[in-house]
């Protein structure tokens, strides 16, 4: 008799548990859907094309907070695909304006560059996602910063204000406590107040010992994504 009761209870609880898990995944998807922010990008509007030329490039250029001449604030963040089985996919994005860094130019050659991102201040449009990333995946409580250091100097083209330039170079990316050599595509343009620099780096999570989070095997995150950086640069005054 007891065995029969146990079997009945089991057949009741198992479908109920599946319903709760699936329902929870559906709710998770509902909370995360339509959360993708547009990719960071340089702008070539008429206002930028009126930038004044003639400023010597040689010197130290510093990342500045707030919006530059293009109206975009210095920003860094991530993009990664999230998928809920049987429901659909979404691109999760998180952003922060807490970025510091410098670029050193000698003549018309970039000889050094270093950027630091405060990963602990990354925010998406969902507090649940932000809370998870503090202790899982990129674990911002344990690894609060990420950084990029240029290792391959490169020459700057003769700059025409408002025109976007592209250069391929290399550096070391430090993420989740792991440092790896990477090849990157840099895009830059002159503005009324200095320069805007854009970097979009593809990331394979396993390369940085990042374990993609999942919920009961139903809600999952892709094993790859990208890091984005848009930095406004202003020339540091001599003697500072």
C-alpha positions as CSV (number, residue, x, y, z in Angstrom):
1,X,0.0,0.0,0.0
2,X,2.8,2.4,0.9
3,X,4.6,1.6,-2.3
4,X,1.4,2.4,-4.3
5,X,1.0,5.7,-2.6
6,X,4.7,6.6,-3.2
7,X,4.3,5.8,-6.9
8,X,1.2,8.0,-7.1
9,X,2.9,10.9,-5.3
10,X,5.9,10.6,-7.6
11,X,3.7,10.7,-10.7
12,X,2.0,13.9,-9.3
13,X,5.2,15.6,-8.2
14,X,7.3,15.0,-11.4
15,X,4.9,16.7,-13.8
16,X,4.4,19.5,-11.3
17,X,8.1,20.0,-10.9
18,X,8.5,20.1,-14.7
19,X,5.7,22.6,-14.9
20,X,7.3,24.8,-12.3
21,X,10.7,24.7,-14.0
22,X,9.3,25.4,-17.4
23,X,7.1,28.1,-16.0
24,X,10.1,29.7,-14.3
25,X,12.1,29.6,-17.5
26,X,9.2,31.2,-19.4
27,X,9.0,33.9,-16.7
28,X,12.8,34.4,-17.0
29,X,12.5,34.8,-20.8
30,X,9.6,37.3,-20.3
31,X,11.7,39.3,-18.0
32,X,14.7,39.3,-20.3
33,X,13.1,39.7,-23.7
34,X,13.6,42.9,-25.8
35,X,16.6,43.8,-23.8
36,X,19.1,44.4,-26.5
37,X,20.8,47.8,-26.7
38,X,22.1,48.8,-30.2
39,X,25.8,48.1,-30.8
40,X,28.2,50.9,-30.0
41,X,29.1,52.8,-33.2
42,X,30.9,55.9,-34.4
43,X,28.9,58.6,-36.0
44,X,29.7,60.6,-39.1
45,X,27.2,63.4,-38.8
46,X,27.6,66.8,-40.3
47,X,28.4,68.2,-36.9
48,X,31.5,66.0,-36.7
49,X,32.7,66.9,-40.1
50,X,33.1,70.5,-39.0
51,X,35.8,69.6,-36.5
52,X,38.9,71.8,-36.6
53,X,42.1,70.2,-37.9
54,X,45.6,71.2,-37.2
55,X,46.0,70.0,-33.6
56,X,49.2,68.1,-33.1
57,X,48.5,64.5,-32.5
58,X,51.8,63.9,-30.5
59,X,51.2,63.7,-26.8
60,X,49.1,61.8,-24.3
61,X,45.4,61.4,-24.9
62,X,43.1,60.6,-21.9
63,X,39.7,59.0,-21.8
64,X,37.1,61.5,-20.7
65,X,33.8,60.8,-19.1
66,X,30.5,62.1,-20.4
67,X,29.4,62.8,-24.0
68,X,31.9,63.8,-26.6
69,X,31.3,66.0,-29.7
70,X,29.3,63.2,-31.2
71,X,26.8,63.2,-28.3
72,X,27.9,59.8,-27.1
73,X,29.3,59.1,-23.6
74,X,32.4,57.0,-23.1
75,X,30.9,53.5,-22.7
76,X,32.0,49.9,-22.4
77,X,30.0,46.7,-22.2
78,X,29.1,43.2,-23.3
79,X,26.8,41.5,-25.9
80,X,25.9,37.9,-25.6
81,X,23.0,35.6,-26.8
82,X,20.6,34.2,-24.3
83,X,18.2,31.3,-25.2
84,X,15.2,29.8,-23.6
85,X,14.4,26.3,-24.9
86,X,11.1,26.3,-26.8
87,X,10.6,30.1,-26.5
88,X,13.3,32.0,-28.4
89,X,16.5,34.0,-28.1
90,X,17.6,37.4,-27.0
91,X,20.8,39.5,-27.1
92,X,21.7,40.5,-23.6
93,X,23.7,43.8,-23.2
94,X,25.3,45.4,-20.2
95,X,26.9,48.9,-20.2
96,X,29.0,51.1,-17.9
97,X,30.5,54.5,-18.3
98,X,33.3,53.8,-15.7
99,X,36.2,53.6,-18.1
100,X,39.7,55.1,-17.7
101,X,42.7,55.0,-19.9
102,X,45.4,56.8,-22.0
103,X,46.8,56.7,-25.5
104,X,50.3,57.9,-26.2
105,X,51.2,59.3,-29.6
106,X,54.7,60.1,-30.7
107,X,54.6,62.1,-34.0
108,X,51.8,60.3,-35.8
109,X,52.5,56.9,-34.3
110,X,50.5,55.3,-31.4
111,X,53.2,53.8,-29.2
112,X,51.1,52.9,-26.1
113,X,47.5,52.5,-25.0
114,X,45.9,51.2,-21.9
115,X,42.2,51.0,-21.0
116,X,40.5,49.8,-17.7
117,X,36.8,49.0,-17.4
118,X,35.0,48.8,-14.0
119,X,33.1,45.6,-14.6
120,X,31.4,45.8,-11.2
121,X,29.3,48.8,-12.4
122,X,27.9,47.1,-15.5
123,X,24.2,47.5,-15.8
124,X,21.7,45.9,-18.1
125,X,17.9,46.6,-18.2
126,X,17.3,43.7,-15.8
127,X,18.5,43.7,-12.2
128,X,18.2,39.8,-12.1
129,X,20.8,39.5,-14.8
130,X,23.1,42.0,-13.1
131,X,22.8,40.1,-9.8
132,X,23.7,36.8,-11.4
133,X,26.8,38.2,-13.1
134,X,28.2,39.3,-9.7
135,X,28.8,35.7,-8.6
136,X,28.5,33.7,-11.9
137,X,30.0,33.9,-15.4
138,X,32.2,37.1,-15.3
139,X,31.9,37.1,-11.5
140,X,32.3,40.9,-11.1
141,X,32.5,40.6,-7.3
142,X,35.7,38.6,-7.7
143,X,37.0,40.2,-10.8
144,X,35.8,43.8,-10.7
145,X,38.0,45.1,-13.6
146,X,38.9,44.2,-17.2
147,X,41.7,45.8,-19.2
148,X,43.3,46.1,-22.6
149,X,47.0,47.0,-23.2
150,X,48.3,47.7,-26.7
151,X,51.3,45.6,-27.7
152,X,51.6,46.5,-31.4
153,X,52.2,50.2,-32.1
154,X,50.7,51.6,-35.3
155,X,50.8,54.7,-37.4
156,X,47.8,57.1,-37.7
157,X,46.6,58.1,-41.1
158,X,46.5,61.7,-42.1
159,X,43.3,62.6,-40.3
160,X,40.3,64.2,-42.0
161,X,37.7,65.4,-39.5
162,X,34.5,63.4,-39.5
163,X,36.1,60.5,-41.5
164,X,36.3,57.1,-39.8
165,X,39.6,55.2,-40.0
166,X,40.2,51.5,-39.3
167,X,43.4,49.8,-38.1
168,X,44.3,46.2,-37.2
169,X,46.5,45.8,-34.2
170,X,47.2,43.6,-31.2
171,X,47.2,43.7,-27.5
172,X,46.6,41.8,-24.2
173,X,43.1,41.5,-22.9
174,X,42.7,40.9,-19.2
175,X,39.2,39.5,-18.3
176,X,38.0,37.3,-15.5
177,X,41.5,37.1,-14.1
178,X,42.9,35.7,-17.4
179,X,45.3,37.6,-19.7
180,X,45.4,36.7,-23.4
181,X,47.0,38.1,-26.5
182,X,44.3,39.3,-29.0
183,X,44.0,40.8,-32.4
184,X,41.6,43.8,-32.5
185,X,40.1,46.2,-35.0
186,X,40.2,49.8,-33.9
187,X,38.1,52.5,-35.5
188,X,38.6,56.2,-34.7
189,X,37.7,59.6,-35.9
190,X,38.5,63.2,-35.0
191,X,35.8,65.3,-33.4
192,X,35.5,68.9,-32.3
193,X,36.9,68.1,-28.9
194,X,39.4,65.3,-29.6
195,X,39.0,61.7,-30.9
196,X,36.4,59.0,-30.6
197,X,37.8,55.4,-30.5
198,X,35.7,52.2,-31.0
199,X,36.7,48.6,-30.3
200,X,34.5,45.5,-30.6
201,X,36.3,42.3,-29.5
202,X,34.8,38.8,-30.0
203,X,35.1,36.7,-26.8
204,X,35.1,32.9,-26.5
205,X,34.2,32.4,-22.8
206,X,36.3,29.3,-22.4
207,X,39.4,31.3,-23.2
208,X,38.9,33.3,-20.1
209,X,37.7,30.5,-17.8
210,X,34.1,31.9,-17.9
211,X,31.4,29.4,-17.3
212,X,28.2,30.4,-19.1
213,X,25.3,30.5,-16.6
214,X,22.1,28.4,-17.2
215,X,18.8,27.8,-15.4
216,X,17.9,24.2,-15.1
217,X,19.4,23.6,-18.5
218,X,16.4,25.5,-20.1
219,X,17.7,29.0,-20.0
220,X,21.2,29.1,-21.4
221,X,23.8,31.6,-22.5
222,X,26.0,31.3,-25.7
223,X,29.6,30.3,-25.1
224,X,30.8,33.4,-27.0
225,X,30.0,37.1,-27.1
226,X,31.7,40.4,-27.5
227,X,33.2,43.3,-25.5
228,X,32.5,46.8,-26.8
229,X,34.3,50.1,-26.0
230,X,33.6,53.5,-27.2
231,X,36.0,56.1,-25.7
232,X,36.1,59.8,-26.0
233,X,39.8,61.0,-25.9
234,X,41.0,64.5,-25.1
235,X,44.6,65.6,-25.3
236,X,46.3,66.1,-21.9
237,X,47.8,69.5,-21.5
238,X,51.6,69.6,-21.4
239,X,52.8,69.4,-17.8
240,X,49.8,67.6,-16.4
